[in-house]
Amino acid sequence: MAESIPAVVQAFDHGSAEFAEWTPLLWDPIGAATVEAAPPRPGGRVLDVCCGSGSSAIPAARAVGVDGLVDAVDLARELLDQGVRRAEGLPQLRFHHADASRWTSVDGLPYDRVQCVFGVFFLPDMDAAAAHLVGLLRPGGAFAVTTWRQGSVDDVVGPLVQALTERTGRTLDRPASAQRAARVDTDEKLAGWLRSLGLGEVGVRLVERDIPLTADSAWSFVMGSGIRAALDGLDTPVVAAIHARYRELMASTTTLSARALVGTGIR
Ligand SMILES: C[S@@+](CC[C@H](N)C(=O)[O-])C[C@H]1O[C@@H](n2cnc3c(N)ncnc32)[C@H](O)[C@@H]1O
């Protein structure tokens, strides 16, 4: 049976070109920092869920080497295609079009490490999905989850919500994914959540990156993110009006202060 694709995943697919613009600026550095927080050993087996175009799967594949294995799982085909192109020369990295919540390893063997960067809050039942993913680890295996620290992207997302409200008269309900993200957006909350999954040796590391911003690059950021789903179904002139207002609202914002939390724990 064909997989039904959530609206947020369709947003990532439709925004794949804009997502790619932010890959070297943000996704790759944070993906690399996530792997560095608890690097997999050479020959290890890694699962990377909500892998996008491979920003954390690729450094993990380099760390495990050709004797290891990285399964990288996502539902956004356009991002998976980008990942396949970027992973040339890394035969140990395999991309899969599948739902992260229900993934099981192809050979039935457990993983040494399961990682998920900026993705866990998109899984509708975040707790059950995470418990399932932890269950795919061998005892002693590492679970790594990267989330946004509270308020990290408000400066770019808030003006989009304002522009949308002003130009459509529609107020945007806070998406369920934002509510889930708020459950893991401080050191304490992320650490507590990892402990609630039965993990030990829990640690949280802050990764900071200040990225110069223009109104255009900010628009690329939001159009390459899940919030793009809020514009689905709007007519082109309405989207153009929202874009124009967004540019005005962003005129004096010159930096994105990205703050990510990398949480790790051991099964
Ligand atoms: C913000 S992106 C992060 C991508 C990548 N981890 C990175 O840091 O560059 C979130 C990703 O989660 C994926 N995603 C959302 N729900 C998913 C699901 N149920 N199964 C697999 N992937 C999912 C989206 O398609 C998107 O690629």
The ligand as a Gaussian input file, in Angstrom:
#p B3LYP/6-31G(d) Opt

LIG

0 1
 C       14.169000      20.007000       9.445000
 S       14.324000      18.614000       8.406000
 C       15.827000      17.945000       9.045000
 C       16.566000      17.114000       8.051000
 C       17.954000      16.646000       8.492000
 N       17.903000      15.826000       9.675000
 C       18.873000      17.821000       8.701000
 O       19.139000      18.167000       9.858000
 O       19.289000      18.423000       7.714000
 C       13.096000      17.480000       9.011000
 C       12.977000      16.213000       8.191000
 O       12.072000      15.306000       8.832000
 C       11.439000      14.560000       7.801000
 N       10.271000      13.856000       8.341000
 C        9.186000      14.400000       8.906000
 N        8.325000      13.426000       9.270000
 C        8.890000      12.240000       8.929000
 C        8.512000      10.878000       9.060000
 N        7.344000      10.529000       9.619000
 N        9.360000       9.924000       8.618000
 C       10.540000      10.265000       8.057000
 N       10.959000      11.535000       7.894000
 C       10.137000      12.516000       8.330000
 C       11.129000      15.622000       6.772000
 O       10.832000      15.063000       5.524000
 C       12.438000      16.415000       6.786000
 O       13.357000      15.905000       5.860000

